[in-house]
Amino acid sequence: MDDNDGRRPRQRRTRADALRNREQILRAAVDLIIEQGPTAPMELIARRANVGIATLYRHFPDRSVLLRQVALDTVRQCGTEARAALEEEPDAFSGLSRYMHDSIDLRIGAVMPVLADRIPMDEELLAARRDSREAVDALVEAAHLEGSLRPDITSGDIGLLIIRLTPPLPGAMAPEDNHRLSHRHLELLLDGLLRFVSTEELPGPAISVDQLTRIPPGPGPGYAGMTAELRSKERGRCRPR
């Protein structure tokens, strides 16, 4: 009995240590994906996570497994944050603001565009993306219903704004300064989303989250995946007045 009682705390500590190591590896992987891209050396990720390379490979047998888990965790966390923001904030616009700041902290706008063409979309990832999309749609719809969000703003607009604000600026700026600037500029942008300060209809195409996720990754002019219908809308709405 004494032996069993002595083993149990060690087992609990082992599980806690393993979970902490896993989280450190994932955080380090996100940092280095943003800094160096998805081919950052696994040894460097282990060093940044303060774990041995054997520990990294014990959790993630190869790079593809690690990158997939980074994508899955990031998308799941964003869905969780969107639901929590809608439930816990006093109004929907405050919830939307909180969600956008949380998304910058999770750095989905910098990580997912980089990983999009490297991660096969299996059923688990598709389900996580669908769940996250539904949570953001509910948040945007609630802000529309309460009259606080401009009626011409879509969930896709919110996703694109996060993508534009999250990646670090070029140049030798400290990552923490880049991160603080992202939050600062989001606060400036949020004023433009409020319904009561809008006076004119927005130019350009309205894009849904579904259309956003179908935009192929990689270089190209403008929104490479926009349909002819969206381009037609843009031309019609951007005529000189």
ABEGO torsion letter per residue (X at the ends): XAAAAAAAAAAAAAAAAAAAAAAAAAAAAAAAAAAAEAABBAAAAAAAAGBBAAAAAAABABAAAAAAAAAAAAAAAAAAAAAAAAAABABAAAAAAAAAAAAAAAGAAAAAAAAAAABBBBAAAAAAAAAAAAAAAAAAAAAAAAGABBAABBAAAAAAAAAAAABBBBEBBBAAAAAAAAAAAAAAAAAAABAAABABBBBEBBBBAAAAAABBBEBEBEBAABBAAAAAAAAAAABBX
